[in-house]
């Protein structure tokens, strides 16, 4: 699944091509995504100018007068800016046709993504109750420490809780815990304030670096310009079970934590 750096990379990639443009047409080849595309969506968009492309957690918001389209890439979705006339491929489900002669095309083989509508002045249920953005000033070690008190679940699951902080998925949680030297199995309530400060700093550094490098290329994700991201080659623990730790040489271990494969170094992480 594309994580926050991939979604932010997509936002930055498409924004220069769509902001300020008027929607000429919304082409729906299928409405059957994770949630059905609202049948009224074409009428809500056509003729309106795209004012901004924002991101909240892993959701993109295409803002127009009167509201915003909420786009999620799901497990395998992607957005491309293409010249008008490029024929659709299999799994090209939505085209946002622009007055520039280009179109924003949504491809999603697994159809776990979404195109939904959020009226102005309202917060969609999908965005309600979300925690702070990990790169914002609202997210720090004190925030993690306060919310973690008396929590018996693993610190990794705690870090991936979208009500605690948004956008930290399996890949970046594993990498941040490694950098902070914290065993992902440790109970969240048994991590000290000082170690949470290190963890929050690691989350910020790793996500910011991944965004600069274009996101992590895993399976289906490609940047909007068609080039892959370049962070995968720098992963220290994620997907490296049984390999030697790059820091100390100890073999990386793995087990399921919260139904997710979790890798860590037993020597570097306590």
C-alpha positions as semicolon CSV with decimal commas, in nm:
position;residue;x (nm);y (nm);z (nm)
1;X;0,000;0,000;0,000
2;X;0,138;0,346;-0,084
3;X;0,231;0,514;0,243
4;X;0,249;0,880;0,335
5;X;0,572;0,959;0,141
6;X;0,428;0,799;-0,173
7;X;0,104;0,993;-0,137
8;X;0,290;1,319;-0,072
9;X;0,512;1,248;-0,374
10;X;0,198;1,200;-0,582
11;X;0,048;1,524;-0,448
12;X;0,359;1,721;-0,538
13;X;0,374;1,553;-0,878
14;X;0,019;1,629;-0,989
15;X;-0,038;1,969;-0,824
16;X;0,145;2,183;-1,086
17;X;-0,065;2,025;-1,362
18;X;-0,411;2,048;-1,204
19;X;-0,420;2,350;-0,969
20;X;-0,584;2,643;-1,141
21;X;-0,736;2,422;-1,411
22;X;-1,106;2,383;-1,476
23;X;-1,263;2,038;-1,485
24;X;-1,409;1,982;-1,829
25;X;-1,542;1,632;-1,761
26;X;-1,522;1,348;-1,511
27;X;-1,510;1,012;-1,687
28;X;-1,615;0,717;-1,470
29;X;-1,542;0,381;-1,629
30;X;-1,645;0,205;-1,310
31;X;-1,802;0,326;-0,988
32;X;-1,718;0,003;-0,806
33;X;-1,414;0,101;-0,603
34;X;-1,370;0,035;-0,230
35;X;-1,675;0,255;-0,181
36;X;-1,897;0,334;-0,480
37;X;-1,813;0,662;-0,649
38;X;-2,107;0,899;-0,580
39;X;-2,319;0,923;-0,896
40;X;-2,347;1,299;-0,841
41;X;-1,969;1,351;-0,849
42;X;-1,942;1,450;-1,219
43;X;-2,204;1,721;-1,172
44;X;-2,026;1,849;-0,861
45;X;-1,695;1,884;-1,045
46;X;-1,757;1,967;-1,408
47;X;-1,706;2,336;-1,480
48;X;-1,530;2,400;-1,150
49;X;-1,174;2,521;-1,097
50;X;-0,933;2,313;-0,889
51;X;-0,807;2,549;-0,621
52;X;-0,561;2,325;-0,437
53;X;-0,436;1,970;-0,396
54;X;-0,388;1,891;-0,028
55;X;-0,306;1,577;0,168
56;X;-0,453;1,455;0,497
57;X;-0,292;1,134;0,621
58;X;-0,291;0,910;0,311
59;X;-0,583;1,088;0,146
60;X;-0,552;1,344;-0,132
61;X;-0,803;1,630;-0,143
62;X;-0,873;1,800;-0,475
63;X;-1,036;2,122;-0,358
64;X;-1,291;2,310;-0,564
65;X;-1,550;2,574;-0,482
66;X;-1,812;2,395;-0,273
67;X;-1,604;2,106;-0,144
68;X;-1,330;1,857;-0,221
69;X;-1,284;1,522;-0,387
70;X;-1,123;1,274;-0,148
71;X;-0,892;1,035;-0,334
72;X;-0,725;0,732;-0,177
73;X;-0,479;0,519;-0,372
74;X;-0,578;0,200;-0,190
75;X;-0,344;-0,098;-0,218
76;X;-0,220;-0,042;-0,571
77;X;-0,365;0,280;-0,708
78;X;-0,180;0,554;-0,892
79;X;-0,249;0,889;-1,056
80;X;-0,097;1,004;-1,385
81;X;-0,117;1,330;-1,574
82;X;-0,158;1,240;-1,941
83;X;-0,220;1,420;-2,266
84;X;-0,575;1,403;-2,394
85;X;-0,624;1,118;-2,637
86;X;-0,404;0,863;-2,459
87;X;-0,618;0,547;-2,468
88;X;-0,714;0,396;-2,132
89;X;-0,557;0,074;-2,015
90;X;-0,710;-0,201;-1,812
91;X;-0,784;-0,077;-1,458
92;X;-0,792;0,291;-1,563
93;X;-1,115;0,367;-1,377
94;X;-1,141;0,748;-1,355
95;X;-1,030;1,038;-1,576
96;X;-1,046;1,399;-1,463
97;X;-1,040;1,587;-1,795
98;X;-0,893;1,937;-1,766
99;X;-0,924;2,251;-1,976
100;X;-0,549;2,231;-2,043
101;X;-0,598;1,935;-2,276
102;X;-0,455;1,698;-2,016
103;X;-0,630;1,452;-1,791
104;X;-0,563;1,314;-1,444
105;X;-0,606;0,937;-1,472
106;X;-0,664;0,700;-1,182
107;X;-0,549;0,340;-1,220
108;X;-0,626;0,083;-0,951
109;X;-0,592;-0,290;-1,029
110;X;-0,730;-0,402;-0,693
111;X;-1,000;-0,133;-0,676
112;X;-0,931;-0,064;-0,306
113;X;-0,898;0,309;-0,368
114;X;-1,174;0,568;-0,356
115;X;-1,314;0,886;-0,509
116;X;-1,556;1,047;-0,263
117;X;-1,702;1,391;-0,201
118;X;-1,661;1,617;0,103
119;X;-1,890;1,924;0,102
120;X;-1,740;2,255;0,211
121;X;-1,756;2,313;0,585
122;X;-1,787;1,942;0,668
123;X;-1,538;1,671;0,757
124;X;-1,592;1,335;0,594
125;X;-1,619;1,038;0,829
126;X;-1,294;0,898;0,684
127;X;-1,105;1,207;0,802
128;X;-1,277;1,252;1,137
129;X;-1,086;1,147;1,447
130;X;-0,745;1,140;1,281
131;X;-0,435;1,221;1,483
132;X;-0,178;1,488;1,400
133;X;0,038;1,486;1,089
134;X;0,377;1,330;1,170
135;X;0,572;1,619;1,016
136;X;0,377;1,884;1,205
137;X;0,470;2,057;1,531
138;X;0,174;1,883;1,698
139;X;0,358;1,551;1,679
140;X;0,647;1,493;1,919
141;X;0,770;1,259;2,190
142;X;0,554;1,416;2,459
143;X;0,245;1,354;2,247
144;X;0,336;0,985;2,211
145;X;0,421;0,949;2,578
146;X;0,093;1,104;2,697
147;X;-0,124;0,883;2,477
148;X;0,072;0,566;2,554
149;X;0,024;0,559;2,931
150;X;-0,135;0,234;3,050
151;X;-0,141;0,091;2,699
152;X;-0,048;-0,275;2,698
153;X;-0,045;-0,329;2,322
154;X;0,277;-0,323;2,125
155;X;0,449;0,005;2,058
156;X;0,445;-0,074;1,686
157;X;0,066;-0,105;1,676
158;X;0,042;0,210;1,886
159;X;0,258;0,402;1,638
160;X;0,043;0,280;1,349
161;X;-0,282;0,387;1,516
162;X;-0,424;0,666;1,296
163;X;-0,584;0,828;1,601
164;X;-0,235;0,864;1,753
165;X;-0,053;0,991;1,443
166;X;-0,152;0,963;1,079
167;X;0,033;0,811;0,791
168;X;0,290;0,593;0,970
169;X;0,236;0,255;0,806
170;X;0,415;-0,075;0,838
171;X;0,730;0,019;0,646
172;X;0,808;0,344;0,821
173;X;0,701;0,224;1,166
174;X;0,952;-0,061;1,138
175;X;1,229;0,170;1,021
176;X;1,160;0,437;1,284
177;X;1,158;0,183;1,566
178;X;1,489;0,049;1,443
179;X;1,646;0,394;1,435
180;X;1,515;0,468;1,786
181;X;1,642;0,131;1,912
182;X;1,298;0,017;2,035
183;X;1,178;-0,343;2,011
184;X;0,845;-0,333;1,820
185;X;0,698;-0,594;2,060
186;X;0,748;-0,376;2,369
187;X;0,429;-0,257;2,537
188;X;0,358;0,104;2,442
189;X;0,303;0,196;2,808
190;X;0,651;0,071;2,900
191;X;0,841;0,306;2,669
192;X;0,994;0,606;2,844
193;X;0,939;0,971;2,756
194;X;1,302;0,998;2,643
195;X;1,269;0,701;2,409
196;X;0,947;0,841;2,266
197;X;1,133;1,163;2,191
198;X;1,384;0,959;1,993
199;X;1,103;0,772;1,817
200;X;0,918;1,087;1,715
201;X;1,241;1,236;1,581
202;X;1,308;0,915;1,386
203;X;0,960;0,920;1,233
204;X;1,005;1,280;1,119
205;X;1,354;1,222;0,978
206;X;1,267;0,901;0,793
207;X;0,944;1,033;0,642
208;X;1,105;1,359;0,534
209;X;1,396;1,171;0,378
210;X;1,163;0,928;0,200
211;X;0,965;1,220;0,056
212;X;1,285;1,381;-0,069
213;X;1,383;1,053;-0,234
214;X;1,044;1,008;-0,397
215;X;0,884;0,746;-0,173
216;X;0,948;0,376;-0,146
217;X;0,918;0,160;-0,456
218;X;0,725;-0,150;-0,351
219;X;0,525;-0,361;-0,594
220;X;0,290;-0,130;-0,782
221;X;0,392;0,220;-0,677
222;X;0,549;0,455;-0,931
223;X;0,581;0,830;-0,911
224;X;0,347;1,039;-1,131
225;X;0,626;1,091;-1,386
226;X;0,663;0,714;-1,422
227;X;0,993;0,686;-1,236
228;X;1,020;0,471;-0,921
229;X;1,102;0,605;-0,578
230;X;1,446;0,535;-0,436
231;X;1,406;0,477;-0,064
232;X;1,365;0,100;-0,073
233;X;1,735;0,035;-0,112
234;X;1,795;0,214;0,221
235;X;1,562;0,002;0,435
236;X;1,733;-0,139;0,743
237;X;1,479;-0,392;0,870
238;X;1,156;-0,395;0,668
239;X;1,144;-0,698;0,440
240;X;1,492;-0,814;0,551
241;X;1,404;-1,111;0,775
242;X;1,696;-1,354;0,802
243;X;1,945;-1,104;0,660
244;X;2,231;-0,949;0,853
245;X;2,162;-0,620;1,031
246;X;2,340;-0,339;0,848
247;X;2,444;-0,189;1,182
248;X;2,569;-0,488;1,381
249;X;2,549;-0,803;1,167
250;X;2,290;-0,983;1,383
251;X;2,024;-1,165;1,183
252;X;1,700;-0,971;1,146
253;X;1,404;-1,145;1,309
254;X;1,038;-1,137;1,214
255;X;0,700;-1,217;1,363
256;X;0,343;-1,103;1,314
257;X;0,242;-0,808;1,528
258;X;-0,117;-0,699;1,484
259;X;-0,147;-0,925;1,177
260;X;0,145;-0,749;1,010
261;X;0,487;-0,898;0,946
262;X;0,728;-0,708;1,169
263;X;1,106;-0,716;1,141
264;X;1,361;-0,600;1,397
265;X;1,719;-0,650;1,509
266;X;1,733;-0,825;1,848
267;X;2,070;-0,665;1,924
268;X;1,997;-0,305;1,823
269;X;1,638;-0,287;1,947
270;X;1,543;-0,335;2,310
